[in-house]
Amino acid sequence: MDDSRLLGAYLLYYWPVSYMEVSLALVDLSTRSGADSGRGLGAPKRILDLGSGPGPAAAAVVDWIAEIGGPSPEELVLADSSPGALDIARRVLEGGASRPGRIETLELDLEAGTKPLPGDFDLIAMGHSLNELWRGRDDASSRRTALLRELGKHLTPGGLMLLAEPALLLTSRELIAVRDNLVGEGWSVLGPCPGAYPCPILSAGDQRTCHSESPWTPPEPVAALAAEAGLDRRSVKWTHFFLSPPAGPEGKRAVGDEPGAAGHAGAGPRGDAAGRVVSDPMLNKAGRLRYLLCGDGGLATISAKADDPAVRGSGFAGLRRGDEVMARGLEARPGGGLGFGRDSRLEVTGPAPEAAR
């Protein structure tokens, strides 16, 4: 970020991508948050963008608040080790249609642990920055977990932490590992997971990961740059978690689902299954369309005959990665997995977020 050419390239290409990722994560949380669910964020008054760079995550949060009709944040703190990036972030946020009442910048080296944070926050966001800390060290996961544990002390009662990373195998799995560390300490997971249970992806194989995805028609110059570089930008992919710490000595309360409060991906006694779709549709040689469903019961495979008119009419064939679903009347399949048949029923209880075309 201190190299003006690289910073300029980031602004032209990765800034819009990062902005879209955080925007979709926020939409995903609010879409799944009923008035009584306890999973909502509301309109945060004090926001900290940690490792802000030139401010795409902060801009996404501020614009999202305006979109839901919430009051403008009272204060936004942008923290980064690069003064040049902070200067651009301030100018971007000050020039937006929506802007916080006050914008502060803080030069901060997170690895050095210098400078105390100015107060408590309703939302602490880290976009594409946690993976850069202690990179390559054997103790990176424990150090990142310790950092987030300390940051949790700076959340107001009911406050949330948003962590977003690129949907690469390494960065996604590293973020999942940190998530599991915090879940083991009693943290709540507000999204996108249906609940705070150990992620089954890490134990499913070292080449497995989990991410969100939305079809996207990128704006210029992103589209032209992607085409020139041979990059596929027909969708935006990312990995994120909304987390809330357990109650601490000061009596701060966690919000949202308690650990383990999620639908079971494995079939229940009536052949029911609930969870989040964590795969693209897969067609096997037998002509069955399959999805992976994740819940606190682990991973489950649900399949159906792709050419069955009744199945097509159910919406099964149109499921997307990230949909939260409730399936009823499923059948156990020979060799494992669950079958979706003529008498099965499907409800999308929380649709995956989708970028505006």
C-alpha positions in Angstrom: 0.0 0.0 0.0 3.0 2.3 0.3 3.9 1.8 -3.4 1.8 4.3 -5.3 1.7 2.1 -8.4 0.5 -1.0 -6.5 -2.0 1.1 -4.5 -3.3 2.6 -7.8 -3.8 -0.9 -9.2 -5.6 -2.0 -6.1 -8.0 0.9 -6.4 -8.8 0.1 -10.0 -9.3 -3.6 -9.6 -9.4 -5.1 -6.0 -11.2 -2.1 -4.3 -14.5 -2.8 -6.1 -14.1 -6.5 -5.6 -13.6 -6.1 -1.8 -16.4 -3.6 -1.6 -18.8 -6.1 -3.2 -17.7 -9.0 -1.0 -18.4 -7.0 2.2 -21.7 -5.6 0.8 -22.9 -9.1 0.0 -21.8 -10.4 3.4 -23.9 -7.7 5.1 -26.9 -8.4 2.8 -26.5 -12.1 3.7 -26.7 -11.4 7.4 -29.6 -9.0 7.2 -31.6 -11.3 4.8 -31.4 -14.2 7.3 -32.1 -12.0 10.3 -35.8 -11.9 11.4 -36.9 -9.4 14.0 -36.8 -12.1 16.7 -33.8 -14.1 15.5 -31.1 -12.2 17.4 -28.9 -12.5 14.3 -29.2 -8.9 13.0 -26.6 -6.2 13.1 -28.9 -3.2 13.1 -27.2 0.1 12.2 -23.8 0.4 14.1 -23.0 3.8 15.5 -19.2 3.3 16.0 -17.3 1.3 13.4 -13.7 0.2 13.3 -12.2 -0.9 10.0 -9.0 -2.7 11.0 -6.4 -3.1 8.3 -8.6 -0.8 6.2 -6.3 -0.1 3.3 -8.0 2.5 1.1 -11.4 1.7 2.8 -13.5 -0.7 0.7 -14.9 -2.5 3.7 -15.8 0.7 5.5 -17.4 2.2 2.4 -19.5 -1.0 2.0 -20.7 -0.8 5.6 -21.6 2.9 5.4 -23.5 2.4 2.1 -25.3 -0.7 3.5 -26.5 1.3 6.5 -27.9 4.0 4.2 -29.5 1.3 2.0 -31.4 -0.2 5.0 -32.5 3.3 6.1 -30.4 3.4 9.2 -28.9 6.6 10.7 -25.4 7.5 9.6 -22.7 6.2 11.9 -21.5 8.6 14.5 -17.9 7.6 14.1 -15.7 5.6 11.8 -12.1 4.7 12.7 -9.9 3.6 9.9 -6.8 1.8 11.1 -3.9 0.6 8.9 -0.1 0.6 8.8 0.0 2.6 5.5 -0.5 6.4 5.8 -1.0 6.7 2.1 -3.8 4.1 2.1 -5.4 5.8 5.1 -5.4 9.2 3.3 -7.2 7.7 0.4 -9.7 5.9 2.6 -10.5 9.2 4.4 -11.0 11.0 1.1 -13.2 8.2 -0.3 -15.4 8.1 2.8 -15.7 11.9 3.0 -16.7 12.1 -0.7 -19.4 9.5 -0.5 -23.1 10.1 -0.8 -23.4 8.7 2.8 -20.7 9.5 5.3 -20.2 9.1 9.1 -20.4 12.0 11.4 -16.7 11.8 12.2 -13.9 9.9 10.5 -10.7 9.2 12.4 -7.5 7.5 11.1 -5.1 5.5 13.1 -1.6 4.3 11.9 -1.4 0.9 13.5 0.9 -2.1 13.2 -1.2 -5.0 14.3 1.7 -7.5 14.5 3.6 -5.1 16.8 0.5 -4.6 19.0 1.2 -0.9 19.4 -1.4 1.9 20.2 -4.5 1.2 22.2 -7.8 1.4 20.3 -10.0 4.4 21.0 -13.0 3.0 22.8 -15.5 0.3 22.0 -17.3 -0.4 18.7 -20.6 -1.8 17.5 -18.8 -3.4 14.5 -15.2 -4.3 13.9 -14.4 -5.3 10.3 -11.3 -6.9 8.9 -11.4 -7.3 5.2 -8.5 -9.2 3.5 -6.2 -8.3 6.3 -6.2 -11.0 8.9 -4.4 -13.4 6.5 -1.5 -11.0 6.1 -0.6 -11.1 9.8 2.2 -13.4 10.9 2.0 -15.0 7.4 4.1 -18.1 7.1 4.6 -18.6 10.8 3.8 -21.9 12.4 1.9 -20.1 15.2 0.0 -17.8 12.9 -3.4 -19.3 13.8 -2.9 -19.0 17.5 -1.6 -15.4 17.2 -4.6 -14.4 15.0 -6.9 -16.0 17.5 -5.3 -14.1 20.3 -5.6 -10.8 18.4 -9.3 -11.4 17.8 -9.8 -12.4 21.4 -8.4 -9.0 22.5 -10.4 -7.2 19.9 -13.6 -8.8 21.2 -13.0 -6.8 24.4 -13.6 -3.6 22.3 -17.1 -4.7 21.1 -20.1 -3.0 22.7 -22.8 -5.3 24.1 -24.4 -6.9 21.1 -21.5 -5.8 18.8 -20.2 -8.0 16.0 -16.9 -8.7 14.3 -16.8 -9.2 10.5 -13.9 -11.2 9.1 -13.7 -11.5 5.3 -10.9 -13.2 3.2 -10.3 -14.2 -0.4 -11.9 -17.6 -1.4 -8.5 -19.2 -1.9 -7.9 -22.6 -0.4 -5.2 -21.4 2.0 -6.9 -18.1 3.1 -10.3 -19.8 3.5 -9.0 -22.7 5.5 -6.9 -20.5 7.8 -10.0 -18.3 8.5 -12.1 -21.4 9.2 -9.4 -22.6 11.7 -9.5 -19.3 13.5 -13.3 -19.4 13.6 -13.2 -22.9 15.1 -10.6 -21.6 17.7 -13.0 -18.9 18.8 -16.1 -21.2 18.8 -14.1 -23.4 21.1 -13.9 -20.4 23.5 -17.6 -19.9 23.4 -17.9 -17.3 20.6 -21.2 -17.2 18.7 -21.3 -17.4 14.9 -24.0 -15.1 13.4 -23.4 -16.0 9.8 -23.1 -17.4 7.3 -23.0 -20.7 9.3 -26.4 -21.8 10.6 -24.8 -22.0 14.1 -21.7 -22.2 16.2 -20.5 -25.8 15.7 -17.1 -27.0 14.6 -16.8 -26.6 10.9 -16.9 -30.0 9.2 -15.0 -28.8 6.2 -11.5 -28.9 7.8 -11.8 -32.6 8.7 -13.3 -33.5 5.3 -9.8 -33.3 3.6 -7.0 -30.8 3.2 -8.2 -29.8 -0.3 -11.7 -28.9 0.9 -12.8 -25.4 1.8 -16.0 -23.3 2.1 -16.8 -20.0 0.6 -19.7 -17.8 -0.6 -20.3 -16.9 -4.2 -22.6 -14.6 -6.2 -23.0 -14.1 -10.0 -21.6 -10.7 -10.8 -21.3 -8.4 -13.8 -18.3 -6.3 -12.7 -18.1 -2.6 -13.6 -15.3 -1.0 -15.6 -12.4 -0.9 -15.3 -12.7 -4.2 -13.4 -14.2 -6.1 -16.3 -11.5 -4.9 -18.8 -8.6 -5.6 -16.5 -9.9 -9.0 -15.7 -10.3 -9.8 -19.4 -6.7 -8.5 -20.1 -5.3 -10.6 -17.2 -7.3 -13.7 -18.1 -9.2 -13.7 -14.8 -12.7 -15.0 -14.5 -14.9 -12.3 -13.0 -18.3 -13.7 -13.8 -18.9 -14.1 -10.1 -17.5 -12.7 -6.8 -16.2 -15.3 -4.3 -15.2 -14.8 -0.7 -15.1 -16.4 2.8 -16.5 -14.5 5.8 -17.8 -14.9 9.3 -19.8 -12.7 11.6 -18.7 -13.5 15.2 -19.7 -12.3 18.7 -17.7 -13.0 21.9 -19.1 -14.6 25.0 -20.0 -12.6 28.0 -16.9 -11.2 29.7 -15.9 -10.0 33.1 -17.5 -6.6 32.3 -20.9 -8.4 31.7 -20.9 -7.8 27.9 -23.3 -10.2 26.4 -23.0 -12.3 23.2 -25.8 -12.1 20.7 -27.2 -14.6 18.2 -27.2 -18.3 18.1 -25.7 -20.2 21.0 -23.1 -22.8 20.2 -24.7 -25.8 18.5 -28.1 -24.0 17.8 -28.3 -25.0 14.2 -30.4 -27.3 11.9 -29.1 -30.8 11.4 -27.7 -31.6 8.0 -28.3 -35.3 8.7 -31.8 -36.6 8.2 -34.0 -36.4 11.3 -36.6 -39.0 12.3 -39.1 -37.8 9.8 -36.6 -37.5 7.0 -36.1 -33.7 7.5 -32.9 -31.9 7.0 -31.9 -28.3 7.4 -28.7 -26.4 6.7 -26.7 -24.3 4.3 -25.8 -25.4 0.7 -22.0 -25.4 0.6 -21.4 -26.7 -2.9 -22.2 -26.0 -6.5 -24.7 -28.5 -8.1 -22.9 -31.7 -9.1 -24.2 -34.2 -11.6 -23.1 -37.8 -11.3 -23.0 -40.5 -14.0 -26.3 -41.9 -12.8 -28.0 -38.6 -13.7 -28.5 -37.5 -10.1 -28.0 -33.9 -9.1 -26.2 -33.5 -5.8 -25.6 -30.8 -3.2 -23.6 -30.7 0.0 -25.6 -29.5 3.0 -23.9 -28.2 6.1 -25.4 -28.2 9.6 -24.4 -29.0 13.2 -24.8 -32.6 12.3 -22.0 -32.3 9.8 -22.0 -32.6 6.0 -24.8 -34.4 4.2 -25.3 -35.1 0.5 -28.8 -34.6 -0.9 -29.4 -35.8 -4.4 -32.4 -36.2 -6.9 -33.0 -37.4 -10.4 -32.1 -34.4 -12.6 -34.7 -35.3 -15.2 -37.6 -35.8 -12.8 -40.3 -33.1 -13.6 -41.5 -33.2 -10.0 -38.0 -32.5 -8.8 -37.5 -29.7 -11.2 -40.8 -28.1 -10.1 -39.7 -28.2 -6.5 -36.8 -25.7 -7.0 -34.2 -28.3 -6.1 -32.4 -27.9 -9.4 -32.1 -24.1 -8.8 -30.4 -24.2 -5.4 -27.3 -22.0 -5.1 -24.2 -22.2 -3.0 -25.2 -20.3 0.2 -28.9 -21.0 0.3 -30.2 -22.0 3.7 -32.8 -24.7 3.2 -35.3 -27.0 5.0 -36.0 -30.3 3.2 -38.7 -32.6 4.4 -39.6 -36.2 3.5 -36.1 -37.2 2.4 -35.1 -40.8 1.9 -31.9 -42.6 2.9 -29.9 -43.5 -0.2 -28.0 -46.8 -0.6 -24.4 -46.2 0.2 -25.2 -43.1 2.2 -26.6 -39.7 1.5 -30.2 -38.4 1.3 -32.6 -38.7 -1.6 -35.1 -36.0 -2.7 -38.1 -37.7 -4.3 -41.6 -37.0 -5.4 -43.0 -36.7 -1.9 -40.1 -34.6 -0.6 -40.6 -30.9 0.0 -38.1 -28.0 -0.1 -38.1 -24.5 1.4 -35.4 -21.9 1.0 -35.4 -20.3 4.4 -32.5 -17.9 3.6 -31.5 -17.2 0.0 -27.9 -16.7 -0.9 -26.9 -13.1 -1.5 -26.8 -11.9 -5.1 -25.0 -9.0 -6.5 -26.9 -6.4 -8.5 -26.4 -6.9 -12.2 
